[in-house]
Amino acid sequence: MTGNGGPAASLPGTPRRLRPGAAIDDLICSLEEKWNLGLKVRGADWSPKRSSTDDTPDKICALVKFLYYHARVALNQGIEEFESQAPGQEREKRSESLRQILSRKKEGELMSRGMTPRNEPLESLAASFSGEYALAFYVPVHNREGFHLNFLELLSRRD
């Protein structure tokens, strides 16, 4: 019987699937075991506040997680690229090499989706456009009359 006096209902069990976090942890452990990069699985007590901004292994873990969810093919390509280069590198340089490769893969994924990587000035992105296309966008402006959009052209059409 249940607390309300009726018979106990049979509830379906919780599905037992491998959660994505476990697959990411397995991938990180595999890379660490094979290449000794100093990678550590982020535990339940991990937080961005406690992580060091210049910690290459932590950056690698963040890149693996991002690419796992957003561009798994790019992640696999990045790992393959790293594994083809890693045997010829000194142990100390391997983690930086993996970070650079995965960072390039992330930037490529963001650019392909029309997103700008963090800390990338728009002017430098505008310089990469040429030919018949112009780069322009609308900027929200608040004034006494209310809210409106101003058109801002960053790169004129080149003739």
N, C-alpha and C positions, 0 to 999 in steps of 0.2 A: 504494500500500500504506500501511497505517497502522502505528503503532508496535507493534501486537501481531501483525504478520505477515499479517493478513487484508486483503482488499480494502477500499479506502476506501468508506465508506458515504455515500450521498447524503443530506445533511441538508436539511430544509426551510429556506428563508430566513427571516430575521426579518421579521415584518410591518412595513411602513412606513406607520404611521398617524400622524396628527398627535397628538402627546401633549397632554393637557389644559394642561400648563404653557405650551406654545407658543400655544395659543388665549388663555390669560390674558394672556400677554405681548403678543400682538397687540391685545387689547382695551385694555390699558394704553397701548400706543403710539398707538393710535387716539385715545384720550381726550387724551393729551398733545399730539398733533399738531393736533387740532381746537381745544383749549381752553387750551393752554399753562399747565398746572397745576403743573408742576415734578415730574411723576411720572417715576420711573426704574424700568426693569425690574430685578427682583431677579436678579442674576447668581448663578453657582455659588458665589461666595465670600460671599454674603449670609448673615448669621446674626442671630438675635434679640439676641445680646449686643452686636453692633456697631451696631444700629439705635437711633435716639434715640426715647424715649417720647413726645416732644412734636413729632415730625416728621409733619406732616399728610399730605404725599405718601406717606410710608411706611405710615401708617394706612390711607390710601385703598387702597393696593396690597393690604394684608392683608384689608380688607373685600371687595374685588373677588374675591380668591381664596376667601374663606369663602363668599360668596354664589354664586360660580360652581359650587362643589361641592355646596352644601346647598340653594340656592334660586335657581336660574337665572332663573326668572320674576320673582322679586323684584328680582334684579340688573338685569334688563332694564327693569323698571318704574322702578327708581331712576335709571337712566341717562336714561331718557326724561323723567322729572320734572326732573332736573338740566338736561338740554338745553333744556327749555322755559323754565327760569328763567335760565339762564346768560347769554343775550345781554343782558339788562337789568342785569347785575351788573358791578361793577368787577372787573378782572382779579385783584386781590389777594384778593377775597372768594370767588371761584369755588371754589377748592380746599376751603375750609372749608364751603361750601355742599354740595359733593358728599360730603364726609366726614359731615356731619350727616344727609343723606338716606340714605346707605348704612348708617349706624349705626342709624337708625330701622328700616330694612328688616331688618337683622340681628336687632335686638331683637324685632321682630314675628315673625320666623321662629322664634327661640328660644322665645318665649312660646307660639306656636301648637303647638310640640312639647312643651310642659310643662316646658321648661328655664328656669332663671333666668339672666339676663344677669350677667356678672361684676360684682362690687361692688354688687349690688342687694340691700339688706337684705330678709330675708323679711317683716319687719313691714310694709314698704311694699307688698309684693305681697299680703299678707293684707288690707290695707285696700281693695284693689280688688275683693274678693269681697263679695257681699251677697246678701240674699234667703235662699233655703232651703238653701244649701250652706254647709258648714263646711270650713275648711281645717285639716287635721291631718296629722301624719306620725309615724313611729316613729323614735326616736333610739337608736342603739346605745350600750349602757352596759357597761362592764367593771367587775366587782367581784370580791371574793374567791370568790364562788360560781361565777364564770364570766361568760359573755357572755349578755345578754338585751336585749330591746327594751322601751323605755319609750314609752308613748303620750304625745304632746305635742299639745295642741289650741291652735292659734293664734287661731282665730276661731270664736266660738260661733255657733250658728244664731240668726238674728235673727227674732223673731216680731212 
